[in-house]
Amino acid sequence: EVQLVKSGGGSVQAGGSLRLSCTASGFTFDDSEMGWYRQALGAECELVSTINKYGSTYYADSVKGRFTISQANAKNTVYLQMNSLKPEDTAVYYCAAGPGEQWVVAGRSCLENRNALDAWGQGTPVIVSS
């Protein structure tokens, strides 16, 4: 069984930083990409960032230059360092994993993304106050 265990998140003032981590078990990271979606209240499910085994990354335009995704293959762990946080980053963040073809940038609800991907972690609230 594929499982994702997340940590991090919480509340911070605008301009602050938080780090999310996600550790996977039950599958080989080499065969998958890992990353995060997020969903703010009343908003669509947004792909935030992904990383593959080659270290190739994707970032949503809204987080480029502020968020950094990295990996530790030996531990099947990925990290999302979030700097210069803004109130609009407030959302529930979901760690996910699966082959590249399972990921979409937009157009699916988080429930649909959860069903499409091999693994989907519990949501982590991130709250950024102004």
N, C-alpha and C positions, 0 to 999 in steps of 0.2 A: 504494500500500500504506500502510495506517495503521500508524504506529509510535508508541510511547510510550517516552520515555527518562527514567528516573528518576534522582534523586540524593538524597543525604542518608541518614539512618538511622545505625545504629551502636549503641554501648553507652553507657549513662549511669546514674548513680545515681538512686534515687528522689528526686523533687522537681526533677530537672533538666529540661532542654529539648532538643528536637531539631526540625529542620525538614526536611520532605520536599518535593521538587519533582518535577514531572512535566511534560515538554514533549512536545507532540504534533505529529506531522507527517503529512501525507497526508489531512487532513480539516479541516473548518472548525469551530472551537469553537462558532461561533454556532448550529450545528445540533445541538449535543450538550451533555450534561452531562459533567463530569469529576469524579473523586473517587477514594476509596480504600476497598477492602475490606481486612480483615485476618483472619488465621487463626492462632490460638495452637495450640500442640501439644495434640492431643487434643480440640480445641474445634471448634465449627462456624464456617463462614465468616460474618463479621460485616461489615455495611456500616457504615463509620466516618463518612464525610462525603461530601457531593456539593455541587457548585455549578453553576448554569446561567448562561447569558449575561446574564440580568437581575440576577445577583448573589444570587439566592435560594439559600439553603443548607439542607442537612439535616445534623444531627448525631445520632449514636447517644446515647442517654441516658447511657451510660457515659463519654462524653467531653465532654459539654456543659459549658461554662464553663472547659474546660482546653485544648481544641483549637480552632484557627481556620483555616478554609480561605479562600483568596483566589485571585484570578486576575489574569493579565496577558494580556488578549486579543490584544494585538499580537504576542505571542510564543507564543500557544497554550500558555501555561504556567499551572499551578496550584500552589499551595503549601499545605502543611499544617503549620502551626506547632503543635507539641505541647509544652505547658507542664505543670508539676506532674505529671510522669510518674510512674506507679505500676507496680509489678512486674506487675500484671495487664494492663498495656498491651503487655507482651512478646508479640511476634507477628511474623509475616511480613506486611508491608504490600504490597498490590498496587494500583498505579494503574490506572484504567480509564476508558473513555470510550464514550459512546453516547447515543442519544436517551433521554429520560426514561422511556419505557415499557419500556426494557430493564433497568432497575434494580429489584431487589427488596431489601427490608430483611433478610429472612431466608427460610429454607426451601429454599435451593439451596446445593449445594456450591460451592467456589471453581472447580472444574472446570466445573460447569454455568454459573456466572456468566461464566467466561471464554468459553464457547461462545456465550452469549447476547448479550454486548456486542460493539460494533464493534471495540474495541481493548482490549488487556490487557497491561500491562507486566510485566517481570520483578519478582519479589518482592524486597523490601528488608527485611532483618532489623532489628528494633528490639528491643534487650535492655535491660531496666530492672532493675537490681539493688537489693536492699533494704539 
